Amino acid sequence: MKGGRYGRLFYYICNMQHFLPNGKKLVIRAPEVSDAQACLDCFLQLTQETDFLLYTHEEAKRFDLAAEEAFIRSYKDHPDNLFLIAEADGVVVGTLSLNQARFQKQKHMALLGIAVLHKYWNMGIGRRLLTAAIRWVEEHPHITTIHFEVLATNERAIQLYRNFNFIEHGRIPQGLQQTNGSWVDLVVMSKRIKY
Ligand SMILES: CC(C)(COP(=O)(O)OP(=O)(O)OC[C@H]1O[C@@H](n2cnc3c(N)ncnc32)[C@H](O)[C@@H]1OP(=O)(O)O)[C@@H](O)C(=O)NCCC(=O)NCCS
């Protein structure tokens, strides 16, 4: 079966095709190592466009092609982590990652990261990436729960998570300091996908 260590579901989510409101074809799939340059270009643009991510653009610039290739390979070699790209007409416009917690006692927890290029916001790409990730967790043998922290000012992301019934558990006051010196609270959110 295609999909190797990831099994049937991984093969399925590697082949999800949609259409955007502007008529462009959208594919949600796991990247190949040969997608590294496109993924890196997307990552660098994302960190320039938004300060809702943990990475600054300066930190992102430390990644080169070899590092991005190694990054993609690490997901291909690790069946408990997931990395997906959203491709609109062949261009990588968004990414999603789920990383299993490193401790045995938290092996049911996966940390979410998600981002879409600004030009493509509000087209349902975040929703489709998250849907694919939830389906992957539904089938995963150990992971039951997705968790993350989101900037309290990130209304669009919080709306996306509310749409999927993620629960807000509280805030970490001044959990993040932007490069301009301003402080932002972090909202702790999670969702148990299966029991
Ligand atoms: C958060 C992000 C991934 C969402 O991706 P997206 O493709 O725009 O998401 P969708 O189009 O699927 O959904 C966005 C939702 O936010 C809503 N929305 C848009 N602008 C909004 C605003 N100002 N306030 C509240 N909700 C808003 C949309 O209406 C939509 O909800 P709906 O489906 O109920 O109408 C994207 O905005 C992004 O990459 N932001 C920068 C990086 C980031 O913040 N990552 C998350 C870190 S935790």
The ligand as a Tripos MOL2 file, in Angstrom:
@<TRIPOS>MOLECULE
LIG
   48    50     1     0     0
SMALL
NO_CHARGES

@<TRIPOS>ATOM
      1 C1         -4.9300   31.4040   11.2040 C.3       1 LIG1
      2 C2         -4.8610   31.0070    9.7420 C.3       1 LIG1
      3 C3         -4.0530   29.7050    9.6350 C.3       1 LIG1
      4 C4         -6.2740   30.7700    9.2140 C.3       1 LIG1
      5 O1         -6.1690   30.3010    7.8970 O.3       1 LIG1
      6 P1         -7.3210   30.6320    6.8350 P.3       1 LIG1
      7 O2         -7.0250   29.8280    5.6260 O.co2     1 LIG1
      8 O3         -7.4590   32.0910    6.6780 O.co2     1 LIG1
      9 O4         -8.5920   30.0140    7.6170 O.3       1 LIG1
     10 P2        -10.0750   29.7820    7.0840 P.3       1 LIG1
     11 O5        -10.3060   30.6070    5.8670 O.co2     1 LIG1
     12 O6        -10.2800   28.2980    6.9610 O.co2     1 LIG1
     13 O7        -10.9340   30.2850    8.3310 O.3       1 LIG1
     14 C5        -10.7480   31.5610    8.8790 C.3       1 LIG1
     15 C6        -11.9350   31.9030    9.7650 C.3       1 LIG1
     16 O8        -11.6600   33.1480   10.4420 O.3       1 LIG1
     17 C7        -12.7430   34.0290   10.2110 C.3       1 LIG1
     18 N1        -12.2120   35.3790   10.2700 N.ar      1 LIG1
     19 C8        -11.6290   36.0980    9.3000 C.ar      1 LIG1
     20 N2        -11.2500   37.3000    9.7590 N.ar      1 LIG1
     21 C9        -11.5830   37.3280   11.0640 C.ar      1 LIG1
     22 C10       -11.4460   38.2970   12.0920 C.ar      1 LIG1
     23 N3        -10.8750   39.4760   11.8760 N.pl3     1 LIG1
     24 N4        -11.9020   37.9720   13.3330 N.ar      1 LIG1
     25 C11       -12.4580   36.7740   13.5790 C.ar      1 LIG1
     26 N5        -12.6210   35.8190   12.6310 N.ar      1 LIG1
     27 C12       -12.1850   36.1030   11.3880 C.ar      1 LIG1
     28 C13       -13.2650   33.6320    8.8560 C.3       1 LIG1
     29 O9        -14.5710   34.1160    8.6560 O.3       1 LIG1
     30 C14       -13.2110   32.1120    8.9770 C.3       1 LIG1
     31 O10       -14.2560   31.6190    9.7970 O.3       1 LIG1
     32 P3        -15.6040   31.0310    9.1400 P.3       1 LIG1
     33 O11       -15.1770   29.8230    8.3550 O.co2     1 LIG1
     34 O12       -16.4510   30.7120   10.3320 O.co2     1 LIG1
     35 O13       -16.1630   32.1160    8.2830 O.co2     1 LIG1
     36 C15        -4.2180   32.1330    8.8810 C.3       1 LIG1
     37 O14        -4.9380   33.3050    9.0800 O.3       1 LIG1
     38 C16        -2.7620   32.3700    9.1900 C.2       1 LIG1
     39 O15        -1.8980   31.6960    8.6640 O.2       1 LIG1
     40 N6         -2.4410   33.3450   10.0490 N.am      1 LIG1
     41 C17        -1.0510   33.6800   10.3410 C.3       1 LIG1
     42 C18        -0.3500   32.5480   11.0780 C.3       1 LIG1
     43 C19        -1.1490   32.1350   12.2920 C.2       1 LIG1
     44 O16        -1.7700   32.9380   12.9390 O.2       1 LIG1
     45 N7         -1.1000   30.8190   12.6170 N.am      1 LIG1
     46 C20        -1.7810   30.2810   13.7880 C.3       1 LIG1
     47 C21        -0.8720   30.3360   14.9480 C.3       1 LIG1
     48 S1         -1.6600   29.6440   16.3950 S.3       1 LIG1
@<TRIPOS>BOND
     1     1     2 1
     2     2     3 1
     3     2     4 1
     4     2    36 1
     5     4     5 1
     6     5     6 1
     7     6     7 2
     8     6     8 1
     9     6     9 1
    10     9    10 1
    11    10    11 2
    12    10    12 1
    13    10    13 1
    14    13    14 1
    15    14    15 1
    16    15    16 1
    17    15    30 1
    18    16    17 1
    19    17    18 1
    20    17    28 1
    21    18    19 ar
    22    18    27 ar
    23    19    20 ar
    24    20    21 ar
    25    21    22 ar
    26    21    27 ar
    27    22    23 1
    28    22    24 ar
    29    24    25 ar
    30    25    26 ar
    31    26    27 ar
    32    28    29 1
    33    28    30 1
    34    30    31 1
    35    31    32 1
    36    32    33 2
    37    32    34 1
    38    32    35 1
    39    36    37 1
    40    36    38 1
    41    38    39 2
    42    38    40 1
    43    40    41 1
    44    41    42 1
    45    42    43 1
    46    43    44 2
    47    43    45 1
    48    45    46 1
    49    46    47 1
    50    47    48 1
@<TRIPOS>SUBSTRUCTURE
     1 LIG1         1 GROUP 0 **** ****
